[in-house]
Amino acid sequence: SLDMTSLRAAKKDRDVVLISEVAAETGYVQHHKKKIAFVLSAMRHFAAELEQLGWTVDLVRLEDAGNTGTITGEIERAVERHRCGTVIVTEPGEWRLRCALEKCAETITVPVKILDDDRFLCSRAKFTGWAEGRAQLRMENFYHDMRRDTGLLMDGGKPVGGKWNYDAENRKPPKGGMSFPRPRETKPDEITQEVLALVKSRFSENFGDLEP
């Protein structure tokens, strides 16, 4: 996302954007082949988009020699490679990565600034305030309060349609005679074809098919 806080805090004429494909993120749990291909293709397309916009991009590919296999390892290598004065990252969406970055910040030779990710309707600070003192953290309660706070899917003080959710109906099978649109299909470009070949070779033991 071009709107992430780390990019907003960076300057094109001064900073280097590190995009690292690492083994730890492809294997911390068993992933479907298509998911790995999708993520790697998206990363490489994003790197190309940033370069077209004038950013200096350091793309570490999964198959590159010397790749440490971890995000923190690649940050450490990039700091030495580019002689960085500061590392700026947007807070990860996963707790395990947040902990890894905090540990990296303790050992690395330059300051590491972990910026809040403001692409969510609810900040971590706001959620902390909501959760404080509650005996139970129930998604349903949080969901109701967020809708009240934002006004999304609300009709005044009531939920649109008169119900907070339609989970009971969603559990029923579709009625006979219903038709559904086919999933969108696109022809893989050169970047995606390259990734598909990599995943086919490197992740042959993972579940799922790459085609169609």
C-alpha positions as a Markdown table, in Angstrom:
| # | Residue | x | y | z |
|---|---|---|---|---|
| 1 | Ser | 0.0 | 0.0 | 0.0 |
| 2 | Leu | 1.4 | 3.4 | -1.0 |
| 3 | Asp | -0.4 | 4.9 | 2.0 |
| 4 | Met | 1.4 | 3.0 | 4.7 |
| 5 | Thr | 3.0 | 5.1 | 7.4 |
| 6 | Ser | 6.5 | 4.0 | 6.7 |
| 7 | Leu | 6.3 | 5.2 | 3.1 |
| 8 | Arg | 4.7 | 8.5 | 4.2 |
| 9 | Ala | 7.6 | 9.0 | 6.6 |
| 10 | Ala | 10.2 | 8.3 | 4.0 |
| 11 | Lys | 11.7 | 10.5 | 1.3 |
| 12 | Lys | 12.3 | 9.4 | -2.3 |
| 13 | Asp | 15.5 | 11.3 | -2.7 |
| 14 | Arg | 17.1 | 9.9 | 0.5 |
| 15 | Asp | 15.7 | 6.6 | 1.6 |
| 16 | Val | 15.8 | 3.0 | 0.3 |
| 17 | Val | 12.7 | 0.7 | 0.4 |
| 18 | Leu | 13.6 | -2.8 | 1.5 |
| 19 | Ile | 11.2 | -5.5 | 0.2 |
| 20 | Ser | 12.4 | -9.0 | 1.3 |
| 21 | Glu | 11.0 | -12.3 | 0.3 |
| 22 | Val | 12.0 | -14.7 | 3.1 |
| 23 | Ala | 11.7 | -18.4 | 3.8 |
| 24 | Ala | 10.4 | -17.9 | 7.3 |
| 25 | Glu | 7.2 | -16.2 | 6.0 |
| 26 | Thr | 6.6 | -19.0 | 3.5 |
| 27 | Gly | 7.0 | -21.8 | 6.0 |
| 28 | Tyr | 5.9 | -20.8 | 9.5 |
| 29 | Val | 2.7 | -22.6 | 8.7 |
| 30 | Gln | 1.9 | -24.8 | 5.7 |
| 31 | His | 0.7 | -22.5 | 2.9 |
| 32 | His | -1.2 | -23.3 | -0.3 |
| 33 | Lys | 1.0 | -23.1 | -3.4 |
| 34 | Lys | -1.4 | -20.4 | -4.8 |
| 35 | Lys | -1.1 | -18.3 | -1.7 |
| 36 | Ile | 2.7 | -18.3 | -1.9 |
| 37 | Ala | 2.6 | -17.4 | -5.6 |
| 38 | Phe | 0.1 | -14.7 | -5.0 |
| 39 | Val | 2.1 | -13.0 | -2.2 |
| 40 | Leu | 5.5 | -13.2 | -4.0 |
| 41 | Ser | 4.0 | -11.9 | -7.3 |
| 42 | Ala | 2.3 | -9.0 | -5.4 |
| 43 | Met | 5.6 | -8.1 | -3.7 |
| 44 | Arg | 7.5 | -8.1 | -7.0 |
| 45 | His | 4.8 | -6.0 | -8.7 |
| 46 | Phe | 4.8 | -3.6 | -5.8 |
| 47 | Ala | 8.6 | -3.2 | -6.1 |
| 48 | Ala | 8.2 | -2.5 | -9.8 |
| 49 | Glu | 5.5 | 0.1 | -9.1 |
| 50 | Leu | 7.6 | 1.9 | -6.5 |
| 51 | Glu | 10.5 | 2.0 | -8.9 |
| 52 | Gln | 8.3 | 3.5 | -11.6 |
| 53 | Leu | 7.3 | 6.2 | -9.0 |
| 54 | Gly | 10.9 | 7.1 | -8.4 |
| 55 | Trp | 11.7 | 5.1 | -5.2 |
| 56 | Thr | 15.0 | 3.3 | -4.7 |
| 57 | Val | 14.0 | -0.3 | -4.0 |
| 58 | Asp | 16.1 | -3.1 | -2.7 |
| 59 | Leu | 14.2 | -6.2 | -3.6 |
| 60 | Val | 15.7 | -9.4 | -2.0 |
| 61 | Arg | 14.3 | -12.4 | -3.8 |
| 62 | Leu | 13.6 | -15.7 | -2.2 |
| 63 | Glu | 16.2 | -17.4 | -4.3 |
| 64 | Asp | 18.9 | -14.8 | -3.9 |
| 65 | Ala | 22.3 | -16.0 | -2.6 |
| 66 | Gly | 22.9 | -14.8 | 1.0 |
| 67 | Asn | 19.2 | -14.4 | 1.8 |
| 68 | Thr | 19.0 | -15.1 | 5.6 |
| 69 | Gly | 15.5 | -16.4 | 5.4 |
| 70 | Thr | 14.0 | -13.9 | 8.0 |
| 71 | Ile | 12.8 | -10.4 | 7.8 |
| 72 | Thr | 15.0 | -9.2 | 10.7 |
| 73 | Gly | 18.0 | -10.9 | 9.1 |
| 74 | Glu | 17.4 | -9.0 | 5.9 |
| 75 | Ile | 16.9 | -5.7 | 7.8 |
| 76 | Glu | 20.3 | -6.2 | 9.4 |
| 77 | Arg | 22.0 | -7.0 | 6.1 |
| 78 | Ala | 20.3 | -4.0 | 4.4 |
| 79 | Val | 21.5 | -1.7 | 7.2 |
| 80 | Glu | 25.1 | -2.7 | 6.5 |
| 81 | Arg | 24.6 | -2.8 | 2.7 |
| 82 | His | 23.2 | 0.8 | 2.5 |
| 83 | Arg | 24.9 | 2.2 | 5.6 |
| 84 | Cys | 21.5 | 3.2 | 7.0 |
| 85 | Gly | 21.1 | 5.7 | 9.8 |
| 86 | Thr | 17.6 | 4.6 | 10.8 |
| 87 | Val | 15.1 | 1.8 | 10.0 |
| 88 | Ile | 11.5 | 2.8 | 9.7 |
| 89 | Val | 8.8 | 0.1 | 9.5 |
| 90 | Thr | 5.0 | 0.1 | 9.8 |
| 91 | Glu | 3.8 | -2.1 | 12.6 |
| 92 | Pro | 3.1 | -5.6 | 11.3 |
| 93 | Gly | -0.4 | -7.1 | 11.5 |
| 94 | Glu | 0.9 | -10.2 | 13.2 |
| 95 | Trp | 2.1 | -10.3 | 16.9 |
| 96 | Arg | 5.0 | -12.7 | 16.2 |
| 97 | Leu | 6.4 | -10.2 | 13.7 |
| 98 | Arg | 5.9 | -7.3 | 16.0 |
| 99 | Cys | 7.9 | -9.2 | 18.7 |
| 100 | Ala | 10.6 | -10.1 | 16.1 |
| 101 | Leu | 11.0 | -6.4 | 15.2 |
| 102 | Glu | 11.2 | -5.3 | 18.8 |
| 103 | Lys | 14.0 | -7.9 | 19.4 |
| 104 | Cys | 15.7 | -6.6 | 16.3 |
| 105 | Ala | 15.5 | -3.1 | 17.6 |
| 106 | Glu | 17.4 | -4.2 | 20.7 |
| 107 | Thr | 20.3 | -5.8 | 18.8 |
| 108 | Ile | 20.7 | -3.7 | 15.7 |
| 109 | Thr | 23.2 | -0.9 | 15.5 |
| 110 | Val | 20.8 | 1.8 | 14.4 |
| 111 | Pro | 17.4 | 3.1 | 15.7 |
| 112 | Val | 14.3 | 1.1 | 14.6 |
| 113 | Lys | 11.1 | 3.2 | 14.5 |
| 114 | Ile | 8.0 | 1.1 | 14.5 |
| 115 | Leu | 5.1 | 3.3 | 13.3 |
| 116 | Asp | 1.5 | 2.7 | 13.9 |
| 117 | Asp | -0.5 | 1.2 | 11.1 |
| 118 | Asp | -3.4 | 3.7 | 10.6 |
| 119 | Arg | -5.1 | 1.8 | 7.8 |
| 120 | Phe | -7.5 | 0.3 | 10.3 |
| 121 | Leu | -10.8 | 1.8 | 11.6 |
| 122 | Cys | -9.6 | 1.1 | 15.2 |
| 123 | Ser | -6.1 | 1.8 | 16.4 |
| 124 | Arg | -4.3 | -0.5 | 18.9 |
| 125 | Ala | -4.6 | 2.3 | 21.5 |
| 126 | Lys | -8.4 | 2.6 | 21.0 |
| 127 | Phe | -8.8 | -1.2 | 21.2 |
| 128 | Thr | -6.7 | -1.3 | 24.4 |
| 129 | Gly | -9.1 | 1.3 | 25.9 |
| 130 | Trp | -12.1 | -0.7 | 24.8 |
| 131 | Ala | -10.7 | -4.0 | 26.2 |
| 132 | Glu | -9.6 | -2.5 | 29.6 |
| 133 | Gly | -11.5 | -4.0 | 32.5 |
| 134 | Arg | -13.5 | -6.5 | 30.5 |
| 135 | Ala | -13.9 | -10.0 | 31.8 |
| 136 | Gln | -14.3 | -11.4 | 28.3 |
| 137 | Leu | -13.2 | -10.1 | 24.9 |
| 138 | Arg | -16.0 | -11.0 | 22.5 |
| 139 | Met | -15.7 | -10.1 | 18.8 |
| 140 | Glu | -19.5 | -9.6 | 18.7 |
| 141 | Asn | -19.4 | -6.9 | 21.3 |
| 142 | Phe | -16.5 | -5.2 | 19.7 |
| 143 | Tyr | -18.2 | -5.3 | 16.4 |
| 144 | His | -21.4 | -3.7 | 17.7 |
| 145 | Asp | -19.4 | -0.9 | 19.4 |
| 146 | Met | -17.4 | -0.2 | 16.3 |
| 147 | Arg | -20.5 | 0.1 | 14.2 |
| 148 | Arg | -22.0 | 2.5 | 16.8 |
| 149 | Asp | -18.8 | 4.6 | 16.9 |
| 150 | Thr | -18.4 | 4.8 | 13.1 |
| 151 | Gly | -22.0 | 4.8 | 12.0 |
| 152 | Leu | -21.2 | 2.1 | 9.4 |
| 153 | Leu | -24.1 | -0.1 | 8.5 |
| 154 | Met | -26.3 | 1.8 | 11.0 |
| 155 | Asp | -29.7 | 3.4 | 10.6 |
| 156 | Gly | -29.7 | 5.9 | 13.4 |
| 157 | Gly | -29.0 | 3.9 | 16.6 |
| 158 | Lys | -30.1 | 0.6 | 15.0 |
| 159 | Pro | -28.4 | -1.8 | 12.7 |
| 160 | Val | -29.4 | -1.6 | 9.0 |
| 161 | Gly | -32.0 | -4.2 | 8.3 |
| 162 | Gly | -32.9 | -4.6 | 12.0 |
| 163 | Lys | -30.2 | -7.2 | 12.9 |
| 164 | Trp | -26.6 | -7.0 | 13.9 |
| 165 | Asn | -25.7 | -10.0 | 11.8 |
| 166 | Tyr | -27.2 | -12.7 | 9.6 |
| 167 | Asp | -25.0 | -15.6 | 10.6 |
| 168 | Ala | -27.9 | -18.0 | 11.0 |
| 169 | Glu | -29.0 | -17.4 | 7.4 |
| 170 | Asn | -25.4 | -17.7 | 6.1 |
| 171 | Arg | -25.2 | -21.3 | 7.5 |
| 172 | Lys | -28.0 | -22.4 | 5.2 |
| 173 | Pro | -27.2 | -23.9 | 1.7 |
| 174 | Pro | -28.0 | -21.7 | -1.3 |
| 175 | Lys | -31.5 | -22.2 | -2.8 |
| 176 | Gly | -31.8 | -24.2 | -5.9 |
| 177 | Gly | -31.5 | -22.4 | -9.2 |
| 178 | Met | -29.1 | -19.8 | -8.0 |
| 179 | Ser | -26.2 | -18.8 | -10.3 |
| 180 | Phe | -22.9 | -17.3 | -9.3 |
| 181 | Pro | -20.4 | -15.3 | -11.3 |
| 182 | Arg | -17.2 | -17.0 | -12.2 |
| 183 | Pro | -14.0 | -15.9 | -10.4 |
| 184 | Arg | -12.1 | -13.3 | -12.3 |
| 185 | Glu | -9.2 | -14.7 | -14.3 |
| 186 | Thr | -6.2 | -12.9 | -15.6 |
| 187 | Lys | -3.3 | -14.0 | -17.8 |
| 188 | Pro | -0.1 | -14.2 | -15.8 |
| 189 | Asp | 2.4 | -11.6 | -16.9 |
| 190 | Glu | 6.2 | -12.2 | -16.9 |
| 191 | Ile | 6.6 | -11.5 | -13.2 |
| 192 | Thr | 3.9 | -13.9 | -12.2 |
| 193 | Gln | 5.1 | -16.6 | -14.6 |
| 194 | Glu | 8.5 | -16.4 | -13.0 |
| 195 | Val | 7.0 | -16.7 | -9.5 |
| 196 | Leu | 4.9 | -19.7 | -10.6 |
| 197 | Ala | 8.0 | -21.5 | -11.8 |
| 198 | Leu | 9.8 | -20.7 | -8.5 |
| 199 | Val | 6.9 | -22.0 | -6.4 |
| 200 | Lys | 6.5 | -25.1 | -8.6 |
| 201 | Ser | 10.1 | -26.0 | -8.0 |
| 202 | Arg | 10.7 | -24.9 | -4.4 |
| 203 | Phe | 7.3 | -25.7 | -2.9 |
| 204 | Ser | 6.4 | -29.0 | -4.7 |
| 205 | Glu | 5.5 | -30.6 | -1.3 |
| 206 | Asn | 3.0 | -28.0 | -0.3 |
| 207 | Phe | -0.6 | -28.7 | -0.7 |
| 208 | Gly | -2.8 | -27.4 | -3.5 |
| 209 | Asp | -2.4 | -26.8 | -7.3 |
| 210 | Leu | -0.9 | -23.8 | -9.1 |
| 211 | Glu | -3.1 | -24.3 | -12.1 |
| 212 | Pro | -5.7 | -23.2 | -13.0 |
